[in-house]
Amino acid sequence: MYRNHNGYEPDYQFTPPGAAYLTPWLIPVIMPDGSKWKGAIKNNRTGFEVQPTYKIGESNTMVAGITYEEMKQYDFRAQANFISTGSPLLLYPCHVS
């Protein structure tokens, strides 16, 4: 039987402070903090395995088994000071507190 818990909190700084962008309306914007993204996610994995081995004869061995595993992702959070448009040069800046 096993149980694995993992928490991950990435923190990315995509561009340096003072980076300039264009909004989709082609209005230039300077982002004083640069473009930043921060997130968090948790994972649980629980399961067990049974694997019996049977010796059938002198030269034959049979191995059979069963495995059960349950995985769960939860508490996903994402926070950014921009909204992506799909283009690396165009974005919607937004305020993050």
SULWOTA-V514927 format. One record per residue. N is the residue number from 0. RES is the residue in three letters. OMEGA is omega in radians with two decimals (NA if undefined). Layout:
n res omega
N RES OMEGA
N RES OMEGA
This chain:
n res omega
0 MET 3.14
1 TYR 3.06
2 ARG -3.12
3 ASN 3.09
4 HIS -3.12
5 ASN 3.03
6 GLY -3.07
7 TYR -3.13
8 GLU 3.13
9 PRO 3.14
10 ASP -3.05
11 TYR 2.99
12 GLN -3.05
13 PHE 3.13
14 THR -3.10
15 PRO 3.07
16 PRO 3.13
17 GLY -3.13
18 ALA -3.14
19 ALA 3.11
20 TYR 2.96
21 LEU 3.00
22 THR 3.09
23 PRO 3.08
24 TRP 3.14
25 LEU 3.04
26 ILE 3.14
27 PRO -3.12
28 VAL 3.03
29 ILE -3.13
30 MET -3.06
31 PRO -3.14
32 ASP -3.01
33 GLY 3.10
34 SER -3.07
35 LYS 3.08
36 TRP 3.14
37 LYS -3.12
38 GLY 3.08
39 ALA 3.08
40 ILE 3.09
41 LYS 3.13
42 ASN 2.98
43 ASN 3.05
44 ARG -3.11
45 THR 3.13
46 GLY 3.07
47 PHE -3.14
48 GLU 3.06
49 VAL -3.09
50 GLN 3.10
51 PRO 3.10
52 THR 3.14
53 TYR 3.06
54 LYS -3.07
55 ILE -3.14
56 GLY -3.11
57 GLU -3.09
58 SER -3.11
59 ASN 3.07
60 THR 3.12
61 MET 3.11
62 VAL 3.09
63 ALA -3.14
64 GLY 3.10
65 ILE 3.11
66 THR 3.04
67 TYR 3.14
68 GLU 3.09
69 GLU 3.14
70 MET -3.12
71 LYS 2.99
72 GLN -3.10
73 TYR 3.14
74 ASP 3.08
75 PHE 3.10
76 ARG 3.07
77 ALA -3.12
78 GLN -3.14
79 ALA 3.08
80 ASN 3.09
81 PHE 2.99
82 ILE -3.08
83 SER 3.08
84 THR -3.06
85 GLY 3.09
86 SER -3.13
87 PRO -3.12
88 LEU -3.13
89 LEU 3.07
90 LEU 3.05
91 TYR 3.06
92 PRO 3.08
93 CYS -3.11
94 HIS 3.08
95 VAL 3.13
96 SER NA
